[in-house]
Amino acid sequence: MTIPTIEYRGHELRAYSHQEFPLHRDPYANGLRKFSSVVRIDSTPPNDVKPRRYGTVFAGTNPDNDTDAIDLAMQYGKDILDGKVQATEL
């Protein structure tokens, strides 16, 4: 398994996605499958400061697949570093 990683403004962004099942997390339940993601921001080179993790907040719609969730998480991480978004760490 590969973890998507990019370097942005002296930080390393890593994104993880997972599928959320409806109705008590039952994978056999009827209903739409939703995807969620987390972005991890680390400094490059790594220092003594712990990496920061943020749950991605989707504006408008939820992603339909894991690739879209990863792309949105990367953009969310960039927005955090640019100061466009004030996010709360996990």
N, C-alpha and C positions, 0 to 999 in steps of 0.2 A: 504494500500500500504506500502510495506517495502522498505526502502532505504538501499542498500547494504553498509555495513560499516566494515572496518577492522582497526586494530591498527598496525602501522608500525613505528618502531624507534621513539617512543614517540609522534607520530602524529596519528590523526584519519583521515582516508581517506573515503570519501563518494562519490559514483558515481551515476550520473543521466544520463539516456539516453532518447532520443526522436527520433521520426521518421520524416524525412524530405521528403516532397512530391515534385515531380518534377513539373515544369511549374507553377510558381506562387503559389506554395503551395496548389494546388488544389488536394484534396484527391481522386477525381474521374478521374484524368488525367492518360493517359497511360504512362508507363515508369517504370523503376526500383525504388523501394523505398529504400532510404538510411537511415542509422541510424547514429546519432551523439551522442556524450556524453560529459559530463563535470565532472571533478573531483574536489572535494573540500577538501582542506587540512587544518586541524585545529590542534592546539597543545593539548596535554592531560597532565594535566587537562587544561580546557579552561582558557585562560588569557585575558588580555585587548586587545590583538592584534586581528584584524579582520581576520577571516578565508580567505585563498587565494583560488580563483577559476580559473581553467584553462580549456580551450576547448581542448579536446583530438585531437592530430594530428595523423592520421593513416598513417603509412608508407606502401606503396605498394597497399593494397586493403582496401576497405570499408567493415565494418561488415555487415553480412546478416540479423542479428536479434539483438534484444535489449540485450540479454545475452552476445553475443560476444562484443558488444559496451561497456558494463559494465566491462567485463574482461579486455579489452584493456585500459579502463580509469584507472582501478586500477593499471595496470602495468605502465602506463604513470605516475601516481602519485608516484609510487615507484622510477621510474627513475629520477623524479624531485628531490626527497629527497636524492637519492644517488649521485646526481650531474652529471648524465649521459646526462641530457637534460637541456638546458637553455630555459625555457618557459616564455611566456608573460602572465601576469594575465589578466583576463577578466575585 
